[in-house]
Amino acid sequence: MGASGCEKTFWNTAGVISTAVGYEGGFTPNPTYEEVCSGQTWHAEAVRVVFDPDRVSYDNLTAEDSAAAYGKKLAEAGFGAITTEIVAASEFYFAEEYHQQYLSEGKNPYGYCPDLGTGVACPVGLTSTG
């Protein structure tokens, strides 16, 4: 799932306080979007989620469960396995301002969500308390 699509998924989750798009996992300090897209920094787009653990648990926000559920739906539709690597967070570098809340209403009226490319809805299944 692209970072913008992931970020938007969390906006309506009870207990999520804020989200931010950025880059993790590479070796270039403070990379730009263009540098990350070049593939030469080894960063991946990521979403930082700040949440209230009294309202939503970490387990209810886990990527592994979402990837397994979506992987099943993709397989049923004839697509291959998800290749996203899910690892412990490394140093997070905030993306440029124009990437933050990219899919929010009014910010990018022609913005796209790369998650829609398959036509398979992601059963993210985020559960929340409260």
C-alpha positions in Angstrom: 0.0 0.0 0.0 1.4 3.4 -0.8 2.2 5.6 2.1 -0.6 8.1 1.3 -3.2 5.3 1.1 -1.9 3.8 4.4 -2.0 7.2 6.0 -5.6 7.8 5.0 -6.6 4.4 6.4 -5.7 5.5 9.9 -7.4 8.9 9.9 -10.8 7.5 11.0 -9.5 5.0 13.5 -10.6 5.8 17.0 -7.5 6.5 19.1 -5.2 7.7 16.3 -3.9 11.1 17.2 -1.8 12.0 14.2 -0.1 10.5 11.1 2.8 11.6 9.0 4.4 10.2 5.8 8.1 9.8 5.6 11.0 7.5 4.7 12.7 4.7 6.6 15.2 2.0 6.1 17.8 3.6 3.9 21.2 5.1 4.4 20.9 8.7 3.1 20.1 11.2 5.9 17.1 13.4 5.2 16.3 12.0 1.7 14.0 13.8 -0.7 11.1 12.2 -2.5 13.0 12.2 -5.7 16.0 10.5 -4.1 13.8 7.8 -2.6 12.1 7.3 -5.9 15.4 6.8 -7.6 16.0 3.6 -5.5 19.5 4.7 -4.7 18.9 5.6 -1.0 17.3 2.2 -0.2 14.5 4.0 1.8 10.9 2.9 1.7 7.9 5.2 2.1 6.4 4.8 5.6 3.7 6.2 7.8 4.2 7.2 11.4 1.1 6.7 13.5 0.8 8.4 16.9 -2.0 6.8 18.9 -3.6 6.7 22.4 -3.1 3.1 23.8 -6.1 3.6 26.0 -8.3 3.9 22.9 -6.7 1.5 20.4 -4.1 -1.1 21.0 -0.9 -1.6 19.1 -2.1 -5.1 18.1 -5.1 -3.5 16.4 -2.8 -1.4 14.3 -0.4 -4.2 13.2 0.8 -4.4 9.6 1.2 -8.2 9.7 -2.6 -8.8 10.1 -3.5 -6.3 7.4 -0.9 -7.8 5.0 -2.2 -11.3 5.6 -5.9 -10.3 5.1 -5.1 -8.3 1.9 -2.8 -11.0 0.6 -5.6 -13.4 0.8 -8.0 -11.1 -1.1 -5.3 -10.4 -3.8 -4.7 -14.2 -4.2 -8.4 -14.8 -4.6 -8.3 -12.2 -7.4 -5.4 -13.9 -9.1 -2.6 -11.6 -8.0 0.8 -12.7 -6.7 2.0 -12.4 -3.1 2.5 -9.1 -1.3 6.3 -8.3 -1.4 6.3 -5.5 1.2 8.8 -6.1 3.9 7.5 -5.6 7.4 10.3 -4.9 9.8 11.0 -3.0 13.0 11.0 0.8 12.5 14.3 2.5 11.8 15.1 6.2 11.8 12.1 8.1 10.4 12.6 11.0 8.1 9.6 13.2 7.5 8.5 13.6 3.8 8.1 17.0 2.3 5.0 19.0 3.3 3.2 18.4 0.0 3.2 14.6 0.8 1.7 15.1 4.3 -2.1 14.2 4.3 -1.7 14.0 0.6 -5.2 12.5 0.1 -7.0 14.9 2.4 -10.0 16.7 1.0 -9.0 19.8 -0.9 -5.2 19.3 -0.8 -4.7 17.3 -3.9 -8.0 17.1 -5.8 -6.4 15.0 -8.5 -4.3 12.9 -6.1 -4.5 9.2 -6.5 -4.3 6.3 -4.1 -2.0 3.6 -5.5 -4.0 1.0 -3.5 -6.8 1.1 -6.0 -4.6 -0.2 -8.9 -5.7 -3.8 -8.4 -9.4 -3.1 -8.1 -9.3 -5.3 -4.9 -10.4 -3.5 -1.8 -8.1 -3.8 1.2 -9.9 -5.4 4.2 -7.6 -3.6 6.5 -9.7 -4.7 9.4 -8.5 -2.1 11.7 -10.5 -2.5 14.8 -10.7 0.1 17.5 -12.1 0.6 20.9 -14.2 3.5 21.9 
